[in-house]
Amino acid sequence: MLNEIAQDAQERMQKSLEVLANNLKKIRTGRAHPSILETVMVSYYGSDVPLSQVANISVEDGRTLSISPWENNLAPDIEKAIMKSDLGLNPSSAGAVIRVPMPMLTEETRKGYIRQARQEAEKGRVSVRNVRRDANGDLKDLLKEKEITEDDLRRGEDQIQKLTDKFIADVDKFLEEKEADLMEI
């Protein structure tokens, strides 16, 4: 009973950590990385599809992404989709290949992105704490139904707290790495 609740809490906390990692990937650094374009949707025969499903995205050099559409007639649509996205990128076409240069980050934009990363990390921490609250609530329900003893309750709460501390430390580590990435010139 206790192990099932702890296992469920761990899985949910892991999912929260994965969501945080994905959200941090979307915050642009000065370096080119294909994951920056994951949220870009391209109109393809009347429906919106992710850019990665209609083109090959690769890193040309440290500051430039190269996009090769699988169909040449998609290049203008891909360019428009990147410009419409909130990423602040200006693609340029060179025939069938679209190049997306990553602009240099100013001190002000770096601080803004760090602020955004901190907000995402705080959301991750809140999510992990919510899982802890739910798991502790489940344990207390079991105590009320007399399925576990008070000692089992304390043991379970300690186990959940250790999991929470571990995942909060992981969130902090992710944030620290992202901040270091953003401050790198």
C-alpha positions, 0 to 999 in steps of 0.5 A, a space after each residue: 500500500 505505502 510502496 504503491 503510493 510512493 511509486 505513483 508519487 515518484 512517477 508523477 514527480 518524474 513527469 513534472 521534471 520532464 515537463 520542466 526540462 522541455 519548458 527550459 529547452 524552449 528558452 532560447 540561449 545564444 547557441 543554435 539548437 533544433 529543440 528551439 523550433 519544436 513549438 513552431 507549427 507549419 501549415 501543411 495541406 490545410 492542417 498545422 503540423 510541427 516543423 520537424 514533421 515537414 523538414 530536417 532541422 540541423 545545426 550548421 554552426 554554433 549560431 545557425 540552424 539549417 532547415 531543409 524542407 522535404 518538399 520545396 514548395 513548403 519553404 515560404 510556409 516554414 519561413 512564415 511560421 518561424 517569423 510568426 512564432 514568438 521566438 524572435 528569429 529571422 529566417 532567410 531562404 537560400 533556395 531550398 535551404 532556410 537558414 535561421 541565425 541566432 541573434 546575440 543575446 544582450 544583457 537585458 534579454 539574458 536577464 529576461 530569459 533567466 527570469 523566465 527560467 526561474 518562473 518555469 523552475 518555480 512551476 516545477 517545484 510547485 508541481 512536485 509539492 502538489 504531488 507530495 500533498 496528494 500522496 500525503 492525503 492518500 496516506 491520511 485517507 488510509 489511516 482514517 480507513 484504518 488500513 495503516 497504522 500511525 507509524 506507517 503513516 509517518 514512515 510513508 510521509 518520510 518516504 514521500 518527503 525524501 522523494 520531494 527533496 530529491 526532485 526539488 534538488 533536480 529542479 534546482 540543478 536544471 535551473 542552475 544549468 540553464 542559468 549558466 547556459 544563458 550567462 555564457 557568452 
